[in-house]
Amino acid sequence: MSGTVDVEIFAALGDATRWRILQKVGREPSSASALAEQLPITRQAIMRHLDVLERAGLVESRRHGRERRYVALGARLNAAARLLDDLGAGWDTRLASIKSAAENEA
């Protein structure tokens, strides 16, 4: 992941409703209609959120009879988690260097 892909994933995850939808489809595949019954927003709004999540590669739709069910894609979520871990490790290293420099100055 790099560049705009990162931004697209984190922008998708930054919305509270999309986060709730992702949690729900992560637990069990769900249709937009089923999600609309569980959340206080319309089916049309659910579809817009699912579209954002799908474009970011965080969910995909699968045909199940006459409906489409959405499932979370763990690979993209794992990649995002690794990116955040790498960023955190970089900050830990920098902070350790600052602490060491400050202690040596004293």
Helices and strands as residue ranges (DSSP letters): H 4-13, H 16-27, E 30-31, H 32-38, H 43-55, E 59-64, E 67-72, H 74-105
